[in-house]
Amino acid sequence: MSGHPLLAAERPSVVQLEDLAFELRSKLLHLCGSYEGAVHIGGDLSAADIFTALFQYGLRVDPSDISNPSRDRFVLSKGHAAVCMYITMAIRGFFSFDEIVATYGQLDSAYGMHPCKVQLPGVECSTGSLGHGLPLAVGMALSARHRGETHRVVCLMGDGETGEGSVWEAAMAARSNELGNLVAFIDRNRQLMTSFAEERVVFEPYPDKWRAFGWNVLEVDGHDMAQLVGAIDALPTTTDNRPTVVICDTVKGKGVDFMERNLAWHAGSLGVADLERAIAALSSTRVEENA
Ligand SMILES: Cc1ncc(C[n+]2csc(CCOP(=O)(O)OP(=O)(O)O)c2C)c(N)n1
C-alpha cells in the first residue's frame, strides 16, 4: 500500500501506532464519562487497534482533501462503533475531539450514535442497521471497477453481524465480480449484544467459511499492532481478482479489566467514579506493556 500520493512518506511506526491507540482508548473513556446516555464502549474498545491501524497507517485518506477521487473508501458496517471512528478521525485531523464531546448524541449533532455521511463530510457511508455495510461496500468496489478507479474499499464488520444473510450474499457477489479492491476487516470479539456469539450462532469453522466463498483470508491478533500492520502490508493489489478478509481476534472491552468479556459492557455509561477506575485500569495496561 505504499507509493500513493495520499500516503505519507513517513507513516507511523508500530510503537507510535500503539501510542495512538492508547490515546484513542483514553478519549473514548472520557467521552463515555461525560456523555449522559449509553456508549457502545465494549465494541469500541475491541476495535480501537483496528481503527488506528487503518486510519493512521493503511487507508489512503487526507483530512485536508476529503473529496480526492483516489482516496480509499471506509465503510463502518458495525455502525454502533461510530464514536470510535469519529475520535480516530479526530486524532488523524479530520474533526475536533472537543466538538465531538460537546455535541455527541444530541439531536441534530453531526456526531450521532450511528454515522451519517450527509451530516458529517468525511464519513463515506451511513450505517447502523447491521449486515448492510458489506453489500454497500461491494457496490462501491464494483462502481470503482467500472470507472477504472484504483482505490480500495475497506469495510469493518462485527463478527456477530456476519450472522446476517446479506453479508454472505455480498461475499458471494464480491468473489463473482472479482473485487480484489475490496477488503473486509472483522472485529472478532466473539460477543453479541447480550450473549456470547457461539451461544446463538455456530460460526466455526469461521475462516474456512470465507475461504469457501472464494476470499483471500488473513488471520491476526486484533490487538497486536505489528500483526495488523503486517496484514495491511500483505494486502494484494487492487487489481487482484479476490477480495480479502482480515479476521481480527479481539476482546470486547479490551484495555479496561472490568469491561473485558463482560456482557454488561456492550453499551453503558461511566459515572465519575467509574471513569477514574476505567482510566486507572487502562493506564495499568500501559505500565505492564512498558515494564
Ligand atoms: C439489523 C440490526 N439488528 C440489531 C441491531 C442491534 N445491535 C446493535 S449492536 C448489536 C450486536 C452486534 O454484535 P457484533 O456485530 O459482534 O458487534 P460488536 O460485538 O463488535 O459490538 C446488535 C444486535 C442492529 N443495529 N441492526
The ligand as a MOL file (V3000), in Angstrom:
LIG
                    3D

  0  0  0     0  0            999 V3000
M  V30 BEGIN CTAB
M  V30 COUNTS 26 27 0 0 0
M  V30 BEGIN ATOM
M  V30 1 C -30.1360 -5.2920 11.8320 0
M  V30 2 C -29.7950 -4.9500 13.2520 0
M  V30 3 N -30.2360 -5.7520 14.2440 0
M  V30 4 C -29.9240 -5.4740 15.5340 0
M  V30 5 C -29.1820 -4.3530 15.8420 0
M  V30 6 C -28.8870 -4.0200 17.3010 0
M  V30 7 N -27.4920 -4.3000 17.6540 0 CHG=1
M  V30 8 C -26.6080 -3.2950 17.8060 0
M  V30 9 S -25.0770 -3.8470 18.1860 0
M  V30 10 C -25.5700 -5.4480 18.1680 0
M  V30 11 C -24.5960 -6.5690 18.4370 0
M  V30 12 C -23.7240 -6.7840 17.2700 0
M  V30 13 O -22.6840 -7.7010 17.5300 0
M  V30 14 P -21.3360 -7.5590 16.7200 0
M  V30 15 O -21.6160 -7.4050 15.2760 0
M  V30 16 O -20.4850 -8.7180 17.0900 0
M  V30 17 O -20.7570 -6.1890 17.2280 0
M  V30 18 P -19.7660 -5.9010 18.4670 0
M  V30 19 O -19.8490 -7.0620 19.4130 0
M  V30 20 O -18.4140 -5.8240 17.8770 0
M  V30 21 O -20.1990 -4.6190 19.0620 0
M  V30 22 C -26.9360 -5.5460 17.8730 0
M  V30 23 C -27.6760 -6.8230 17.7920 0
M  V30 24 C -28.7750 -3.5260 14.7710 0
M  V30 25 N -28.0390 -2.4020 14.9720 0
M  V30 26 N -29.0670 -3.8640 13.4950 0
M  V30 END ATOM
M  V30 BEGIN BOND
M  V30 1 1 1 2
M  V30 2 1 2 3
M  V30 3 2 2 26
M  V30 4 2 3 4
M  V30 5 1 4 5
M  V30 6 1 5 6
M  V30 7 2 5 24
M  V30 8 1 6 7
M  V30 9 2 7 8
M  V30 10 1 7 22
M  V30 11 1 8 9
M  V30 12 1 9 10
M  V30 13 1 10 11
M  V30 14 2 10 22
M  V30 15 1 11 12
M  V30 16 1 12 13
M  V30 17 1 13 14
M  V30 18 2 14 15
M  V30 19 1 14 16
M  V30 20 1 14 17
M  V30 21 1 17 18
M  V30 22 2 18 19
M  V30 23 1 18 20
M  V30 24 1 18 21
M  V30 25 1 22 23
M  V30 26 1 24 25
M  V30 27 1 24 26
M  V30 END BOND
M  V30 END CTAB
M  END
